[in-house]
Each structure stands twice: as structure tokens, then as C-alpha cells.
Amino acid sequence: MADSSLARVRWAKRLAWGLLWAAVPLALVLFRVSETLQLPLFFLMIPYGFVCLSCALYFALVPCPRCGRRFFTGTWGLNPFASKCQNCALSIHEDRR
């Protein structure tokens, strides 16, 4: 199991949570920009929506380095709070021990 594999899983989790937390401040900034440019806010949020969708798909499909199945997706669905693989219980910080 390579260190970079678990680092990729941690990166996917940080990216997904970061985009979630950035949504409201970004929407407020884009609202101001849309007033200045006289564009509807919808047109400015479309690229951000595509970025969020692709990152969410990457987050949901990131493979576990041990079992090869999806790390955050298990029997009960997607668990964004998971710190262990939903299939084989590999800790996300296993390489740091």
C-alpha cells in the first residue's frame, strides 16, 4: 500500500469539504460581481456547479488502496464523515502510524 494512495483519499476528502464550505462565500462574491457586470448570478455559478459535481464524483469514486472498492461508499451509501474505508475498515491515517 503506497503512501500516495491514502494521501489521495485524504486529498479527496479535504477537497470535497472545502468546496462545500466555500459555496456560500463564493456565492456572495459572485452576487456582487453579477451586479457589477449586469449578468444573472446563475450564469456565474454554472462553472462552479460543474467543478462541484466533478469533485463530488471523484470523492464518491476514490478507491481504497487495500481492497480496491470505493473508500467512502459502502453498503449504506456515501459517508462523507468516514475516517475508515466503508468496506475493509482501513483507516485514512494508517500510513501515519
C-alpha positions as CSV (number, residue, x, y, z in Angstrom):
1,M,0.0,0.0,0.0
2,A,1.6,3.2,-1.1
3,D,1.6,6.4,0.9
4,S,0.4,8.3,-2.1
5,S,-2.8,6.2,-2.2
6,L,-4.0,7.2,1.2
7,A,-2.8,10.8,0.6
8,R,-5.1,10.8,-2.5
9,V,-8.0,9.7,-0.3
10,R,-7.3,12.4,2.3
11,W,-7.0,15.0,-0.5
12,A,-10.4,14.0,-2.0
13,K,-12.0,14.4,1.4
14,R,-10.4,17.8,2.0
15,L,-11.4,19.0,-1.5
16,A,-15.0,17.9,-1.1
17,W,-15.4,19.6,2.3
18,G,-13.5,22.7,1.1
19,L,-15.8,23.2,-1.8
20,L,-18.8,22.7,0.4
21,W,-17.6,25.4,2.9
22,A,-16.6,27.7,0.0
23,A,-20.0,27.7,-1.6
24,V,-21.7,30.4,0.4
25,P,-18.8,32.9,0.4
26,L,-18.2,32.3,-3.3
27,A,-21.9,32.9,-4.0
28,L,-21.8,36.2,-2.1
29,V,-18.8,37.3,-4.1
30,L,-20.3,36.2,-7.4
31,F,-23.5,38.0,-6.4
32,R,-21.5,41.3,-6.2
33,V,-19.8,40.6,-9.4
34,S,-23.1,39.8,-11.1
35,E,-24.4,43.2,-10.0
36,T,-21.3,44.9,-11.4
37,L,-21.4,43.0,-14.7
38,Q,-25.1,43.1,-15.1
39,L,-25.2,39.3,-15.5
40,P,-27.6,36.9,-13.8
41,L,-25.9,35.1,-10.9
42,F,-27.0,31.8,-12.5
43,F,-24.5,32.2,-15.4
44,L,-21.6,32.8,-13.0
45,M,-22.5,29.8,-10.8
46,I,-22.6,27.3,-13.7
47,P,-18.8,26.7,-13.8
48,Y,-18.7,26.3,-10.0
49,G,-21.5,23.8,-10.3
50,F,-19.5,21.7,-12.8
51,V,-16.4,21.8,-10.5
52,C,-18.5,20.7,-7.5
53,L,-20.1,17.9,-9.5
54,S,-16.8,16.6,-10.8
55,C,-15.2,16.8,-7.3
56,A,-18.2,15.1,-5.7
57,L,-18.0,12.2,-8.3
58,Y,-14.3,11.9,-7.6
59,F,-15.0,11.9,-3.8
60,A,-17.6,9.2,-4.2
61,L,-15.5,7.0,-6.5
62,V,-12.0,7.3,-4.9
63,P,-10.7,3.7,-4.5
64,C,-9.4,2.2,-1.3
65,P,-5.7,1.2,-1.6
66,R,-6.3,-2.0,0.3
67,C,-9.5,-3.6,-1.1
68,G,-9.9,-1.5,-4.3
69,R,-13.5,-0.7,-3.7
70,R,-14.9,2.8,-3.1
71,F,-13.4,4.3,0.1
72,F,-16.3,6.5,1.2
73,T,-19.2,4.4,-0.3
74,G,-20.4,1.3,1.4
75,T,-23.5,-0.8,2.0
76,W,-25.4,2.2,3.4
77,G,-24.3,4.7,0.8
78,L,-21.9,7.6,0.8
79,N,-20.4,8.6,4.1
80,P,-18.6,11.9,3.9
81,F,-17.6,11.7,7.6
82,A,-15.9,8.4,7.3
83,S,-12.3,8.1,8.5
84,K,-12.2,4.4,7.6
85,C,-12.9,2.5,4.4
86,Q,-16.6,1.6,4.4
87,N,-15.7,-1.9,3.1
88,C,-12.4,-3.1,4.7
89,A,-12.1,-0.6,7.6
90,L,-8.7,0.7,6.5
91,S,-8.0,3.9,8.5
92,I,-7.5,7.1,6.4
93,H,-4.4,7.8,8.6
94,E,-3.0,4.2,8.5
95,D,0.2,5.4,6.8
96,R,0.9,8.0,9.5
97,R,1.1,5.5,12.4
